[in-house]
Amino acid sequence: MDDRETFTLSTIRHLIRFVNLYARSEAMPIRVEDGIAVTTREAHAIQAIGDRAPISVSKLAAHFGFTKSAASQTVDRLKEKGFLEKAPAPHSNREIHLTLTDLGWRAYRAHAQFHGEDRTRLLR
């Protein structure tokens, strides 16, 4: 095996390891308050909605590079858990706008705190 092939295979192994670690971190729960937690993936959706509200499901999907179907599933799950509200857009009967509830804002802040603690650990 030449140096280029060795380097390429080594890089691929490192990328696969990184992707697997990232996937595991996305499933980690973030505690919002007693008995209430969200996954990192859900927290990122909450953050995107909080930062851009009101935002449509289509724009949320485009932001993450998801399909509209995947974004809709996440939105429905977050609505069921009480983190967000859906309302018709004032300019369109077909478009739905998403906004955070009080619980959603608490999750938003918990996620920001989680990342702050994460950065502290990483820098240490």
Phi, psi and chi 1 to 4 in degrees:
 res  aa     phi    psi   chi1   chi2   chi3   chi4
   1 MET       -  132.9 -142.0  179.6  -52.3      -
   2 ASP   -84.7  172.0   66.2    0.2      -      -
   3 ASP   -61.3  -37.9  -71.9  -18.9      -      -
   4 ARG   -64.9  -45.0 -176.3  176.8  177.7  173.4
   5 GLU   -66.0  -41.5 -172.8  175.4   -3.7      -
   6 THR   -60.8  -45.1  -58.9      -      -      -
   7 PHE   -62.1  -45.4  173.2   77.4      -      -
   8 THR   -61.1  -47.6  -58.9      -      -      -
   9 LEU   -65.1  -39.1  -68.2  174.0      -      -
  10 SER   -64.7  -42.4  173.6      -      -      -
  11 THR   -63.0  -42.5  -58.6      -      -      -
  12 ILE   -61.6  -43.9  -69.9  169.3      -      -
  13 ARG   -59.9  -43.1  -82.6 -166.9  -58.5  -82.7
  14 HIS   -65.6  -40.6  -73.4  -64.3      -      -
  15 LEU   -64.2  -42.9  -75.7  171.4      -      -
  16 ILE   -62.2  -42.9  -70.1  169.5      -      -
  17 ARG   -61.7  -44.7 -177.2  170.7 -178.1  -92.6
  18 PHE   -62.1  -45.1  174.2   78.1      -      -
  19 VAL   -61.1  -42.6  166.9      -      -      -
  20 ASN   -64.9  -42.6  -71.8  -29.1      -      -
  21 LEU   -63.5  -41.5  -73.1  169.8      -      -
  22 TYR   -64.0  -43.3 -179.1   76.9      -      -
  23 ALA   -60.8  -41.5      -      -      -      -
  24 ARG   -64.7  -40.6  -84.5 -164.0  -55.5 -114.9
  25 SER   -66.7  -32.1   76.4      -      -      -
  26 GLU   -67.1  -23.0  -76.2  -69.8  -72.4      -
  27 ALA   -92.8   -7.5      -      -      -      -
  28 MET   -65.4  137.8  -72.3  175.7   55.4      -
  29 PRO   -78.2  145.2   24.9  -30.0      -      -
  30 ILE  -115.1  121.1  -63.9  172.8      -      -
  31 ARG   -74.0  124.2 -176.0 -179.8  169.3  -81.9
  32 VAL   -90.5  -48.7  175.6      -      -      -
  33 GLU  -163.9  178.9   52.0 -166.9   43.6      -
  34 ASP   -51.4  122.4  -73.9  -21.2      -      -
  35 GLY    78.0    1.1      -      -      -      -
  36 ILE  -127.0  125.1  -60.6  174.3      -      -
  37 ALA  -142.1  159.8      -      -      -      -
  38 VAL  -130.2  155.1  -68.4      -      -      -
  39 THR   -76.4  162.2   64.6      -      -      -
  40 THR   -59.5  -39.2  -53.4      -      -      -
  41 ARG   -60.3  -45.1 -176.2  171.1  -69.3  128.9
  42 GLU   -64.8  -39.7  -70.4  170.5  -24.8      -
  43 ALA   -62.9  -36.5      -      -      -      -
  44 HIS   -67.0  -37.1  -72.5  159.0      -      -
  45 ALA   -65.9  -42.9      -      -      -      -
  46 ILE   -60.3  -43.2  -72.1  168.5      -      -
  47 GLN   -61.5  -45.5  179.1 -175.2    6.6      -
  48 ALA   -62.0  -40.7      -      -      -      -
  49 ILE   -67.6  -44.9  -66.3  165.2      -      -
  50 GLY   -62.2  -38.9      -      -      -      -
  51 ASP   -73.7  -24.3  -71.4  -14.1      -      -
  52 ARG  -123.7    7.6  -65.8  163.6 -177.7   79.8
  53 ALA   -61.2  143.6      -      -      -      -
  54 PRO   -77.4  140.4   27.7  -31.4      -      -
  55 ILE  -128.1  146.9 -174.9  173.1      -      -
  56 SER   -87.5  162.3   68.6      -      -      -
  57 VAL   -61.0  -40.4  175.3      -      -      -
  58 SER   -61.5  -42.6  -62.2      -      -      -
  59 LYS   -70.5  -34.5  -72.4 -177.0  180.0  170.7
  60 LEU   -63.4  -44.5 -175.6   66.0      -      -
  61 ALA   -60.6  -44.7      -      -      -      -
  62 ALA   -64.5  -38.4      -      -      -      -
  63 HIS   -58.0  -41.8  172.7   74.1      -      -
  64 PHE   -94.8   -9.5  -73.9  109.3      -      -
  65 GLY    75.8   25.5      -      -      -      -
  66 PHE   -90.2  166.4  -66.9  164.8      -      -
  67 THR   -77.4  160.3   62.8      -      -      -
  68 LYS   -61.9  -34.3  -73.2 -178.6 -164.8  174.6
  69 SER   -63.7  -45.6  174.5      -      -      -
  70 ALA   -64.5  -42.0      -      -      -      -
  71 ALA   -63.9  -41.0      -      -      -      -
  72 SER   -61.8  -40.0  -71.4      -      -      -
  73 GLN   -63.3  -43.4  -71.2  173.9   19.6      -
  74 THR   -64.0  -45.0  -61.4      -      -      -
  75 VAL   -60.6  -45.9  163.3      -      -      -
  76 ASP   -61.7  -41.0  -71.5  -16.0      -      -
  77 ARG   -64.3  -43.0 -166.1  167.5   44.4 -106.9
  78 LEU   -69.1  -34.0  -69.8  172.4      -      -
  79 LYS   -67.3  -44.7 -176.2  178.7 -177.4  -41.6
  80 GLU   -57.5  -38.0  -91.0 -178.0   38.5      -
  81 LYS   -80.0   -7.4  -67.8  179.6  174.8 -175.4
  82 GLY    89.4   16.3      -      -      -      -
  83 PHE   -88.1  -21.2  -67.8  106.4      -      -
  84 LEU  -146.3  164.7   62.4   85.7      -      -
  85 GLU  -120.7  148.8  -65.5  174.9  -21.2      -
  86 LYS  -115.7  136.9  -65.4  163.6   65.3  172.0
  87 ALA  -145.4  147.9      -      -      -      -
  88 PRO   -61.7  141.4  -14.5   23.3      -      -
  89 ALA   -69.0  142.2      -      -      -      -
  90 PRO   -63.7  -25.5   10.3  -14.7      -      -
  91 HIS   -97.3   -3.1   63.1  -82.3      -      -
  92 SER  -154.1  135.4  168.0      -      -      -
  93 ASN   -77.2  -19.8  -69.7  -21.8      -      -
  94 ARG   -91.5  -25.3  -64.0 -179.7   63.1 -166.2
  95 GLU   -91.2  140.2 -171.1  172.9  -42.9      -
  96 ILE  -111.9  133.4  -60.2  -66.4      -      -
  97 HIS  -100.0  141.1  -83.4  172.3      -      -
  98 LEU  -110.5  135.7  -50.5  172.2      -      -
  99 THR  -138.8  157.4   56.0      -      -      -
 100 LEU   -84.8  146.1  -63.7 -179.4      -      -
 101 THR   -85.5  178.6   61.7      -      -      -
 102 ASP   -58.5  -41.6  -72.1  -20.8      -      -
 103 LEU   -63.4  -38.8  179.3   60.2      -      -
 104 GLY   -60.9  -41.3      -      -      -      -
 105 TRP   -67.7  -34.0  -77.4  111.2      -      -
 106 ARG   -65.8  -38.7  -69.1 -164.3  -59.5  -87.2
 107 ALA   -66.2  -38.5      -      -      -      -
 108 TYR   -57.9  -48.2 -179.5   96.9      -      -
 109 ARG   -67.8  -37.5  -71.2 -172.6  -67.2  -84.4
 110 ALA   -62.9  -38.5      -      -      -      -
 111 HIS   -65.8  -42.9  178.4 -121.9      -      -
 112 ALA   -62.3  -41.6      -      -      -      -
 113 GLN   -65.2  -41.5 -179.1  179.8   -6.0      -
 114 PHE   -57.4  -45.0  174.9   80.0      -      -
 115 HIS   -68.1  -34.1  -84.9  -60.4      -      -
 116 GLY   -63.4  -43.5      -      -      -      -
 117 GLU   -67.1  -38.1  -68.4  167.6    0.0      -
 118 ASP   -59.4  -47.4 -123.9    9.7      -      -
 119 ARG   -63.2  -40.5  -75.4 -172.8 -168.1  109.9
 120 THR   -60.0  -47.5  -57.8      -      -      -
 121 ARG   -61.7  -42.5  -82.0 -166.3  -56.0  -91.7
 122 LEU   -64.3  -43.2 -178.6   63.4      -      -
 123 LEU   -69.2  -30.5  -68.1  172.9      -      -
 124 ARG   -66.9      - -119.1 -173.7  -88.3  137.7
